């Protein structure tokens, strides 16, 4: 078994694992690339290294995405065997298991809404550049004062949005006009936008904790800005489970059809109250604008109406919370992993 350390690493020097050189040359190697999305080009050096290091041995790619052209690219090019698991179910269970005892999380029936939504946007360069576009869409819809928004106008990994946004033209085919409009909108905003950590140079990476819990408790809608947005794939991370632990309704800013992917695991969403057709829109900017319309609708309601709606949603919020925290859910994810890995091993040439 080979994996990458520390969490989220993706380079050759981050490879860890058992000493596989002493085992039978016919034994399959399980390569755990299950923490991050697969990206052609970016990941090729790593995959080339493993394929040539273990030229004659079957390699099982343990990954966390479905219906993915990127995954098919790596499986085909590097002759690997597929084994899917929803890895972030396990990561989120590990990271969030103590929050059931957090007294800052107010029971749904006792909450009083003061903000329409909350949105966290720490990394805003490279594939996450869509978050800059989302904040600009919110600004043009006059939504920023209606919610809590954190936004890194200088991405800690990729620098200022002036440099990040133009890359979306060649990488994602976004028009020059839309990119310039986004830059012009962001230039007018008071920066930095922060919910918390106002005195720090950058917003800390809080993948493993729930940020700004008091602000979440006074907000109605959690705007989940996922890792993947542009691609055609099913890939979700711990981010989608944060509003579930907080028992908050949410919109999912991610790849198309990923809300349906989440529901396939038994979670309920909020189409009784909000328009979730954005999940079926495959054109990224149109999907972003449809999500903005949902937030705009929520922001048009009074705080009293949002409080009443939140209380009405309590059965759905409770269902999702109980499902995530149940041993049955964790066991089912583990069973899915074992089944897929067993199938992968049996399909390896011996």
C-alpha positions in Angstrom: 0.0 0.0 0.0 1.3 3.4 -1.0 -0.1 6.8 0.2 0.8 10.4 0.4 1.8 12.3 3.5 1.0 14.9 4.9 -2.8 15.1 4.2 -3.5 16.7 0.8 0.1 16.2 -0.6 0.5 15.2 -4.2 4.2 15.0 -5.0 6.7 12.2 -5.4 8.6 13.2 -2.3 5.4 12.8 -0.3 5.1 9.0 -1.0 4.9 6.9 2.1 4.0 3.3 2.6 5.1 -0.2 3.3 8.3 -1.6 1.7 6.8 -3.2 -1.4 10.0 -4.1 -3.0 10.4 -7.2 -0.9 7.0 -8.6 -1.7 6.1 -10.9 -4.6 6.4 -9.1 -8.0 2.9 -10.3 -8.9 1.2 -8.8 -5.9 -0.9 -5.8 -6.6 0.0 -2.4 -5.2 -2.8 -0.2 -3.7 -2.1 3.4 -4.5 -4.2 5.6 -2.2 -4.8 8.8 -4.2 -8.1 9.4 -2.3 -7.6 12.8 -0.5 -7.5 15.1 -3.5 -9.1 15.2 -7.0 -7.4 13.7 -10.0 -6.0 16.4 -12.4 -4.5 15.4 -15.7 -1.2 17.3 -16.3 -0.8 18.2 -12.6 -0.6 14.5 -11.4 1.2 13.0 -14.4 4.7 13.2 -12.9 3.6 11.3 -9.8 1.7 8.6 -11.8 4.6 8.2 -14.3 7.0 7.6 -11.4 4.8 4.9 -9.8 4.1 3.2 -13.1 7.8 2.9 -14.1 8.9 2.0 -10.6 6.5 -0.9 -10.5 6.5 -1.6 -14.2 5.3 -5.3 -14.1 3.0 -5.1 -11.1 -0.7 -4.3 -11.1 -1.5 -1.0 -9.4 -5.0 -0.4 -7.9 -5.9 3.3 -7.9 -7.9 3.9 -4.7 -9.7 7.1 -5.5 -12.6 9.3 -4.4 -14.4 10.2 -7.6 -17.0 8.8 -10.0 -18.1 9.5 -13.6 -14.8 11.2 -14.0 -13.0 11.7 -17.3 -9.9 12.6 -15.4 -9.9 9.2 -13.6 -10.4 7.3 -16.9 -7.4 9.2 -18.3 -5.1 7.9 -15.5 -6.6 4.4 -15.5 -6.0 4.1 -19.2 -2.7 5.9 -19.6 -1.0 4.2 -16.6 -2.7 0.8 -16.8 -4.3 1.0 -13.3 -7.3 -0.8 -11.8 -10.1 1.3 -10.4 -11.3 1.1 -6.8 -13.6 3.9 -5.7 -14.5 5.0 -2.1 -16.0 8.1 -0.7 -12.9 8.9 1.4 -14.1 12.1 2.9 -16.8 10.3 4.8 -14.1 8.8 6.9 -12.1 12.0 7.2 -15.1 14.0 8.2 -16.2 11.5 10.8 -12.7 11.6 12.3 -12.5 15.4 12.3 -16.0 16.3 13.4 -17.0 13.6 15.8 -16.6 15.8 18.9 -19.0 18.6 17.7 -22.0 16.8 19.1 -20.7 18.1 22.5 -20.1 21.7 21.3 -22.5 24.0 23.3 -21.9 26.8 20.7 -24.1 24.8 18.3 -27.6 26.0 19.1 -30.6 23.7 18.6 -32.5 24.5 15.4 -35.7 25.3 17.3 -33.8 28.0 19.4 -32.1 29.8 16.5 -32.9 33.3 15.5 -31.7 34.3 12.0 -29.8 37.6 11.5 -28.0 36.9 8.3 -29.3 35.3 5.1 -26.2 33.1 4.4 -22.6 32.4 5.2 -19.8 31.6 2.8 -16.1 30.7 3.3 -13.6 31.2 0.5 -10.0 30.7 1.6 -8.2 29.3 -1.5 -9.1 31.4 -4.5 -6.5 30.6 -7.1 -6.1 27.9 -9.8 -9.1 25.6 -9.8 -10.7 27.5 -6.9 -10.7 30.8 -8.9 -14.5 30.3 -9.3 -14.8 31.5 -5.7 -13.6 35.0 -6.8 -16.3 34.8 -9.5 -18.9 33.8 -6.9 -18.0 36.7 -4.6 -18.3 39.1 -7.6 -21.7 37.7 -8.5 -22.8 38.2 -4.9 -21.5 41.8 -5.0 -23.3 42.6 -8.2 -26.5 41.2 -6.7 -26.0 43.4 -3.6 -25.8 40.4 -1.4 -22.6 41.0 0.6 -24.3 43.0 3.3 -26.9 40.3 3.7 -24.5 37.5 4.7 -21.2 36.6 6.3 -18.5 36.3 3.7 -14.8 35.4 4.0 -12.8 35.9 0.9 -9.0 35.7 0.2 -8.4 38.4 -2.4 -4.8 37.3 -2.1 -4.9 33.5 -2.3 -2.3 32.0 0.1 -1.2 29.5 -2.5 -1.6 31.4 -5.8 -1.5 35.2 -5.1 -3.7 38.1 -6.1 -7.0 37.7 -8.1 -5.6 40.1 -10.7 -3.1 37.3 -11.6 -5.5 34.3 -11.0 -8.6 35.3 -12.9 -7.0 35.8 -16.3 -5.8 32.2 -16.2 -9.5 31.1 -16.4 -9.6 32.2 -20.0 -7.2 29.6 -21.3 -7.9 26.9 -18.7 -11.7 27.0 -18.5 -12.7 29.0 -21.6 -14.2 31.9 -19.6 -14.6 35.0 -21.8 -12.2 38.0 -21.4 -15.3 40.2 -20.8 -16.6 38.1 -17.9 -13.1 37.9 -16.3 -12.6 41.7 -16.6 -16.1 42.3 -15.2 -15.2 40.1 -12.2 -12.0 42.0 -11.6 -13.7 45.4 -11.9 -16.3 44.2 -9.4 -13.7 42.9 -6.9 -11.7 46.1 -7.2 -14.6 48.1 -5.7 -14.9 45.9 -2.6 -13.3 46.7 0.7 -10.6 44.0 1.2 -10.1 41.8 2.9 -13.6 40.3 3.6 -13.4 38.4 6.8 -15.9 36.6 9.1 -13.2 35.9 11.7 -9.4 36.0 12.0 -9.6 39.6 11.0 -6.1 40.4 12.5 -4.3 37.6 10.6 -2.5 38.0 7.3 -4.4 35.0 5.8 -7.4 33.0 6.6 -6.2 29.7 8.3 -6.9 26.4 6.6 -9.8 25.0 8.6 -10.6 21.8 6.8 -10.6 19.8 10.0 -12.7 22.2 12.1 -15.9 24.1 11.9 -15.1 27.8 11.5 -17.0 30.8 13.0 -19.7 28.7 14.7 -21.4 31.7 16.4 -21.8 33.4 13.0 -23.1 30.1 11.4 -25.7 29.9 14.2 -27.2 33.3 13.2 -27.0 32.5 9.4 -29.7 30.7 7.5 -28.0 29.2 4.4 -24.5 27.7 4.3 -22.9 28.3 0.9 -20.6 25.3 0.4 -17.8 26.1 -2.0 -16.4 22.7 -2.8 -12.9 21.7 -4.1 -14.1 20.8 -7.6 -16.3 23.0 -9.7 -15.3 23.1 -13.3 -15.0 19.4 -14.1 -17.5 16.7 -15.0 -17.1 14.3 -12.1 -18.7 13.3 -8.8 -16.3 14.4 -6.1 -17.2 15.8 -2.7 -15.0 16.5 0.4 -15.5 17.2 4.1 -16.9 20.7 3.2 -20.3 19.3 2.3 -20.6 17.7 5.8 -20.0 21.0 7.7 -23.5 22.3 7.3 -24.8 18.9 8.0 -23.0 18.8 11.4 -24.2 22.4 12.1 -27.8 21.4 11.0 -28.0 24.2 8.4 -29.6 24.2 5.0 -27.1 24.6 2.2 -26.5 25.2 -1.5 -23.7 23.3 -3.1 -21.2 25.2 -5.3 -19.6 22.3 -6.9 -19.6 20.2 -10.1 -22.9 19.6 -11.8 -25.0 16.6 -10.5 -23.1 16.5 -7.2 -26.1 17.3 -5.1 -27.7 14.2 -6.6 -24.5 12.3 -5.8 -24.9 13.4 -2.1 -28.5 12.3 -2.1 -27.6 8.9 -3.4 -26.0 8.3 0.0 -29.3 8.9 1.8 -29.1 12.6 2.5 -32.0 14.9 2.0 -31.9 18.4 0.5 -34.1 21.4 0.4 -36.0 21.4 -2.9 -39.3 22.0 -1.0 -38.1 25.4 -0.1 -35.5 26.5 -2.7 -34.8 25.9 -6.4 -32.1 23.2 -6.7 -32.2 22.9 -10.4 -28.8 24.5 -10.5 -27.4 21.0 -9.9 -28.3 20.0 -13.4 -26.7 23.0 -15.1 -23.5 21.8 -16.7 -22.2 25.2 -17.9 -20.1 26.4 -15.0 -20.8 30.2 -15.1 -24.6 29.6 -15.7 -24.6 27.2 -12.7 -22.8 29.9 -10.6 -25.4 32.5 -11.6 -28.3 30.1 -10.8 -26.8 29.6 -7.3 -26.6 33.3 -6.9 -30.3 33.6 -7.7 -31.0 31.1 -5.0 -29.1 33.2 -2.5 -30.7 36.3 -3.8 -34.1 34.7 -3.1 -33.1 33.8 0.4 -31.8 37.3 1.0 -35.1 38.8 -0.1 -37.0 37.2 2.8 -37.2 38.8 6.2 -35.2 37.4 9.1 -38.4 36.4 10.8 -39.5 34.4 7.7 -36.1 32.7 7.4 -36.2 31.8 11.1 -39.7 30.2 10.5 -38.4 28.4 7.4 -35.4 27.1 9.3 -37.7 25.7 12.0 -39.9 24.1 9.3 -36.7 22.4 7.9 -35.8 20.8 11.2 -36.9 17.2 10.2 -34.6 17.3 7.2 -31.7 18.8 9.2 -32.2 16.2 11.9 -32.3 13.4 9.4 -29.1 14.5 7.8 -27.3 15.0 11.1 -28.4 11.6 12.5 -27.5 9.8 9.2 -24.0 11.3 9.2 -23.4 10.4 12.9 -24.8 6.9 12.7 -22.6 3.9 12.9 -24.7 2.3 10.1 -23.7 5.1 7.7 -20.0 4.7 8.5 -20.3 0.9 8.2 -22.0 1.2 4.8 -19.2 3.4 3.5 -16.7 0.9 4.8 -18.6 -2.0 3.2 -18.6 -0.1 -0.1 -14.8 0.4 0.1 -14.2 -3.3 0.9 -16.5 -4.4 -1.9 -14.8 -2.2 -4.5 -11.3 -3.1 -3.3 -12.1 -6.8 -3.4 -13.4 -6.4 -6.9 -10.3 -4.5 -7.9 -8.0 -7.1 -6.5 -9.8 -10.0 -8.2 -9.6 -8.3 -11.5 -5.8 -7.8 -11.3 -3.8 -10.1 -13.6 -2.0 -12.8 -11.5 
